[in-house]
Amino acid sequence: MTLERFLAEREPGWRALEALLSEARGKPERLAPARLRALGTHYREVAADLAFARRAFGQDPVVRRLERLALAGRQAVYADEPHRQSLTRFLTTGYYRRVRERPVPLALAAAFLFVPMLLSGLWALDDPAAAIGIVPGEFQGAAEPGSGSGAGSLSLSEEAAFSSQILTNNIRVTFLAVAGGMLAGLGTAAVTIFNGGFIGALGGLSIGAGPEVSERFFSLVAAHGVLELSLIVVAAGAGLRLGWAMIDPGTLTRGRSIRAQARPALEVVLGTVPWVVVAGLVEGFVTGSAPGLAFALVVGISLGALYWTLVVWRGRADQSRAAALAPR
């Protein structure tokens, strides 16, 4: 097939898709049911035309045109949710979809946090004098071996201050992890790796200082720590998405690619705020007053399990739009 014949036969369908996208103006729900189905049909036709054009006319500008049109059509057909939604819908569904929709950056963020945490914990057990150097000064007294000032010997007021410092640090890291995405993801990686490293070192030092110190240390951080670490992972995943949009914008310009990912990143930040408040309430009313490590672990694991259950359950993609767009 020649390029001229290809254009003559297929361009009317492209123009029809462009007209439907213009009519929808970013909101497919504005279209009548018949036109909504037509949107899905024309999108699939354009996707097939794009695959053919790449093989047959790889260097022709028509390929670039079809790439842009297919991308716009895909965003309209497969977008998980309307651009605007109620606050209730966002907090009960939209936020969790944002967390779940990109598992690869989420897994990478978890690796950036927990691998350094494990390695630095083992290092602290093997060489505590060296490992304590990566722990910020305000946290060192809680687990410094041989000082007599470990977590097991902190007063109630000192325990409250230490727990509050951990909470404040993790909240700060949560938001810095998203903002670090603007440095091509390098800021996100650095913040997450450092935080995982010093928390792991702090835990390792506490374990090395003896059972009394380690039990009290984990009692102070377990109740709110599981949820806080989860939020750090989620925020870092959003930051990595933002960074990747800068590195590999695909068929979009770099500016448009960044803007496209800025909205999901902001939604992750906004949806995380209520959970930060929950962690703060647990820190204020449970940490320090917990009857022991077992109770703190039950609270912490339960909060973490609740959060990730909501991500898996409420984060499932809405199939209603896909059903409406399916061929009849």
C-alpha positions as CSV (number, residue, x, y, z in Angstrom):
1,M,0.0,0.0,0.0
2,T,1.3,3.4,-0.9
3,L,1.3,6.3,1.5
4,E,-1.2,8.2,-0.6
5,R,-3.7,5.4,-0.6
6,F,-3.1,4.8,3.1
7,L,-3.9,8.5,3.9
8,A,-7.0,8.5,1.6
9,E,-8.5,5.4,3.2
10,R,-7.6,5.9,6.8
11,E,-7.5,9.7,7.4
12,P,-11.3,10.1,7.7
13,G,-11.2,7.9,10.8
14,W,-8.4,9.9,12.3
15,R,-10.4,13.1,11.8
16,A,-13.4,11.5,13.4
17,L,-11.4,10.6,16.5
18,E,-10.0,14.2,16.6
19,A,-13.5,15.5,16.5
20,L,-14.7,13.3,19.3
21,L,-11.7,14.3,21.5
22,S,-12.4,17.9,20.8
23,E,-16.0,17.5,21.7
24,A,-15.1,15.6,24.9
25,R,-12.6,18.3,25.9
26,G,-10.8,15.8,28.3
27,K,-14.0,14.4,29.8
28,P,-15.4,11.4,27.8
29,E,-18.4,11.3,30.1
30,R,-19.6,14.4,28.2
31,L,-20.3,12.2,25.1
32,A,-23.6,10.4,24.5
33,P,-23.4,6.6,24.8
34,A,-23.2,6.0,21.0
35,R,-20.4,8.6,20.6
36,L,-18.6,7.1,23.6
37,R,-18.6,3.8,21.9
38,A,-17.5,5.4,18.6
39,L,-14.6,7.0,20.6
40,G,-13.4,3.5,21.6
41,T,-13.8,2.2,18.0
42,H,-11.9,5.0,16.4
43,Y,-9.1,4.8,19.0
44,R,-8.6,1.1,18.3
45,E,-8.5,1.8,14.5
46,V,-5.9,4.5,15.1
47,A,-3.8,2.2,17.2
48,A,-3.8,-0.4,14.4
49,D,-3.0,2.3,11.8
50,L,-0.1,3.4,14.0
51,A,1.3,-0.1,14.1
52,F,1.1,-0.4,10.3
53,A,2.5,3.1,9.7
54,R,5.6,2.4,11.8
55,R,6.4,-0.7,9.7
56,A,5.5,0.8,6.3
57,F,6.3,4.5,6.6
58,G,8.7,4.7,9.6
59,Q,10.3,8.0,8.7
60,D,7.2,9.8,7.5
61,P,5.6,12.6,9.6
62,V,2.3,10.6,9.6
63,V,3.8,8.3,12.2
64,R,4.4,11.2,14.6
65,R,0.8,12.4,14.0
66,L,-0.6,9.0,14.7
67,E,1.5,8.7,17.9
68,R,0.1,11.9,19.3
69,L,-3.5,11.0,18.3
70,A,-3.2,7.5,19.7
71,L,-1.8,8.8,23.0
72,A,-4.7,11.4,23.3
73,G,-7.2,8.6,22.5
74,R,-5.7,6.2,25.0
75,Q,-5.8,8.8,27.8
76,A,-9.5,9.5,27.0
77,V,-10.5,5.8,26.7
78,Y,-8.5,4.3,29.5
79,A,-8.3,7.1,32.1
80,D,-9.2,5.6,35.4
81,E,-11.3,8.5,36.6
82,P,-12.7,11.9,35.6
83,H,-10.3,14.8,35.8
84,R,-12.5,16.2,38.6
85,Q,-14.0,14.2,41.4
86,S,-15.5,14.8,44.8
87,L,-13.3,14.9,47.8
88,T,-15.0,11.9,49.2
89,R,-14.5,9.9,46.0
90,F,-10.8,10.9,45.9
91,L,-10.1,9.9,49.5
92,T,-12.0,6.6,49.3
93,T,-11.0,5.5,45.8
94,G,-8.9,8.0,43.7
95,Y,-5.9,8.2,46.0
96,Y,-5.5,4.4,46.2
97,R,-5.7,4.1,42.5
98,R,-2.9,6.6,42.2
99,V,-0.8,4.5,44.6
100,R,-1.5,1.2,42.8
101,E,-1.5,2.2,39.2
102,R,2.3,2.2,38.8
103,P,3.8,-0.8,40.7
104,V,7.3,-0.6,39.2
105,P,8.2,2.8,40.8
106,L,6.6,1.7,44.0
107,A,8.7,-1.5,44.1
108,L,11.8,0.5,43.3
109,A,11.0,3.0,46.1
110,A,10.6,0.1,48.5
111,A,14.0,-1.2,47.5
112,F,15.6,2.2,48.0
113,L,14.2,2.3,51.5
114,F,14.5,-1.2,52.9
115,V,17.7,-2.5,51.3
116,P,19.8,0.2,52.8
117,M,17.9,-0.2,56.1
118,L,18.8,-3.9,56.2
119,L,22.4,-3.4,55.2
120,S,23.0,-0.5,57.6
121,G,21.4,-2.5,60.4
122,L,23.8,-5.4,59.8
123,W,26.7,-2.9,59.6
124,A,25.6,-1.4,63.0
125,L,25.6,-4.8,64.6
126,D,29.1,-5.5,63.2
127,D,30.7,-2.1,63.7
128,P,28.6,0.2,66.0
129,A,31.3,2.8,66.5
130,A,31.4,3.4,62.7
131,A,27.7,3.0,62.0
132,I,26.6,5.6,64.6
133,G,28.3,8.3,62.4
134,I,25.4,8.1,59.8
135,V,22.8,8.6,62.5
136,P,21.8,12.3,63.0
137,G,22.9,13.7,66.4
138,E,19.4,14.1,67.8
139,F,18.8,10.4,67.5
140,Q,22.1,9.0,68.7
141,G,21.3,9.0,72.4
142,A,18.4,6.6,71.9
143,A,20.6,3.7,70.9
144,E,24.3,4.6,71.5
145,P,25.9,1.5,73.0
146,G,27.7,1.7,76.3
147,S,26.6,5.3,77.1
148,G,24.0,4.5,79.6
149,S,21.6,6.8,77.7
150,G,19.9,4.3,75.5
151,A,16.2,3.9,75.0
152,G,16.0,1.7,78.0
153,S,17.1,4.5,80.3
154,L,15.2,7.5,78.7
155,S,12.8,9.4,80.9
156,L,9.2,9.6,79.9
157,S,9.6,13.1,78.6
158,E,12.8,12.0,76.6
159,E,10.9,9.1,75.2
160,A,8.1,11.4,74.0
161,A,10.6,13.8,72.5
162,F,12.4,10.9,70.7
163,S,9.2,9.4,69.3
164,S,8.1,12.8,68.1
165,Q,11.5,13.4,66.4
166,I,11.1,10.1,64.5
167,L,7.6,11.1,63.4
168,T,8.6,14.6,62.3
169,N,11.6,13.2,60.4
170,N,9.5,10.6,58.5
171,I,6.8,13.2,57.7
172,R,9.6,15.5,56.3
173,V,11.0,12.6,54.3
174,T,7.6,11.7,52.9
175,F,7.2,15.1,51.3
176,L,10.8,15.5,50.3
177,A,10.6,12.2,48.5
178,V,8.0,13.6,46.1
179,A,9.7,16.9,45.6
180,G,13.0,15.1,44.9
181,G,11.4,13.8,41.7
182,M,12.1,17.2,40.1
183,L,15.8,16.4,40.2
184,A,15.2,13.6,37.6
185,G,14.4,11.3,40.5
186,L,17.9,11.6,42.0
187,G,16.7,13.7,44.9
188,T,14.0,11.1,45.7
189,A,16.5,8.2,45.6
190,A,19.0,10.1,47.8
191,V,16.5,11.1,50.5
192,T,14.9,7.6,50.6
193,I,18.3,5.7,50.7
194,F,19.7,8.0,53.4
195,N,16.6,7.7,55.5
196,G,16.5,3.9,55.2
197,G,20.2,3.8,56.1
198,F,20.0,5.8,59.3
199,I,16.8,4.1,60.5
200,G,18.5,0.7,59.9
201,A,21.6,1.8,61.7
202,L,19.6,3.1,64.6
203,G,17.8,-0.2,64.9
204,G,21.0,-2.2,64.6
205,L,22.6,-0.1,67.3
206,S,19.6,-0.6,69.6
207,I,19.8,-4.4,69.1
208,G,23.5,-4.3,69.7
209,A,23.1,-2.3,72.9
210,G,21.1,-5.2,74.5
211,P,17.5,-6.5,74.9
212,E,16.3,-3.7,77.2
213,V,17.4,-1.0,74.9
214,S,16.1,-2.7,71.7
215,E,12.7,-3.6,73.2
216,R,12.2,0.0,74.4
217,F,13.4,1.4,71.1
218,F,11.0,-0.7,69.0
219,S,8.2,0.0,71.4
220,L,8.7,3.7,70.7
221,V,8.6,3.4,66.9
222,A,6.6,0.3,66.0
223,A,3.1,1.7,66.6
224,H,3.4,4.5,64.0
225,G,6.5,3.3,62.2
226,V,5.0,0.7,59.9
227,L,2.5,3.2,58.5
228,E,5.1,6.0,58.2
229,L,7.5,3.7,56.3
230,S,4.6,2.8,54.0
231,L,3.9,6.4,53.3
232,I,7.6,7.1,52.6
233,V,7.5,4.3,50.0
234,V,4.4,5.7,48.4
235,A,5.7,9.2,48.2
236,A,9.0,8.1,46.8
237,G,7.2,6.1,44.2
238,A,5.4,9.3,43.1
239,G,8.7,11.1,43.1
240,L,10.3,8.5,40.9
241,R,7.4,8.7,38.4
242,L,8.0,12.5,38.2
243,G,11.7,11.9,37.7
244,W,11.1,9.4,34.9
245,A,8.8,11.8,33.1
246,M,11.9,14.1,32.8
247,I,14.2,11.3,31.7
248,D,11.9,9.6,29.2
249,P,9.0,11.8,28.1
250,G,8.0,9.4,25.3
251,T,6.1,11.0,22.5
252,L,5.4,14.1,24.6
253,T,7.6,17.1,25.0
254,R,9.5,17.0,28.3
255,G,7.4,19.9,29.6
256,R,4.1,18.2,28.9
257,S,5.4,14.9,30.2
258,I,6.3,16.6,33.6
259,R,3.0,18.4,33.8
260,A,1.2,15.1,33.1
261,Q,2.9,13.4,36.1
262,A,2.8,16.5,38.3
263,R,-1.0,16.0,38.9
264,P,-0.6,12.3,40.1
265,A,2.3,13.4,42.3
266,L,0.2,16.2,43.9
267,E,-2.7,13.8,44.4
268,V,-0.4,11.3,46.2
269,V,0.7,14.1,48.5
270,L,-2.8,15.3,49.2
271,G,-4.1,11.7,49.8
272,T,-1.2,11.0,52.1
273,V,-1.9,13.9,54.4
274,P,-4.8,12.2,56.3
275,W,-2.6,9.1,56.9
276,V,0.1,11.4,58.2
277,V,-2.5,12.7,60.7
278,V,-3.4,9.2,61.7
279,A,0.3,8.4,62.3
280,G,0.6,11.6,64.4
281,L,-2.5,10.6,66.5
282,V,-1.0,7.1,67.1
283,E,2.3,8.7,68.1
284,G,0.5,11.1,70.5
285,F,-1.9,8.6,72.2
286,V,-0.4,5.2,71.8
287,T,3.4,5.5,71.7
288,G,5.0,5.8,75.1
289,S,1.8,4.6,76.8
290,A,1.7,1.2,75.2
291,P,2.0,-1.6,77.7
292,G,4.8,-3.3,75.8
293,L,6.4,-4.1,72.5
294,A,3.8,-6.7,71.6
295,F,1.0,-4.2,71.8
296,A,3.0,-1.6,69.8
297,L,3.6,-4.2,67.1
298,V,0.0,-5.2,66.9
299,V,-1.0,-1.6,66.5
300,G,1.7,-0.9,63.9
301,I,1.1,-4.0,61.8
302,S,-2.7,-3.5,61.9
303,L,-2.3,0.1,60.6
304,G,0.0,-1.0,57.9
305,A,-2.2,-3.9,56.9
306,L,-5.2,-1.6,56.8
307,Y,-3.4,0.9,54.5
308,W,-2.2,-1.7,52.0
309,T,-5.6,-3.5,52.1
310,L,-7.2,-0.3,51.0
311,V,-4.6,0.2,48.3
312,V,-5.3,-3.3,46.9
313,W,-9.1,-3.2,47.3
314,R,-10.0,0.4,46.6
315,G,-7.2,0.9,44.1
316,R,-8.7,-1.5,41.6
317,A,-9.4,0.2,38.2
318,D,-13.0,1.0,37.5
319,Q,-14.2,-1.3,34.8
320,S,-17.4,0.6,34.0
321,R,-15.8,2.8,31.3
322,A,-14.0,-0.1,29.7
323,A,-17.3,-1.9,29.5
324,A,-19.0,1.1,27.9
325,L,-16.2,1.3,25.3
326,A,-16.1,-2.4,24.5
327,P,-17.2,-3.5,21.0
328,R,-20.9,-4.4,20.7
